[in-house]
């Protein structure tokens, strides 16, 4: 299994899990309130679910879908990292969003290269 396939599997799994949690878990409801973004929680959850599904389905059906999904998740995670920095969360709390953003950036760049070659 290549690093790119592993990245897609890890990212899609993480976003399917976190998207579901974002929509249903009290902990996530509390977190979004703490972030000052309680009105964006449901949108964020659906975007995470769509991104995770897009990575999986796109891997089998369409490179464009993988690229768009990975690019969208990259943006979502970099914005999430920015929010965590703004509210002065610790590095340990902030690092997962940065790492997921970088993984999706890696996926997006690789699929962009495939689309343009």
Helices and strands as residue ranges (DSSP letters): H 3-24, H 26-35, G 38-40, H 41-61, H 63-86, H 91-116
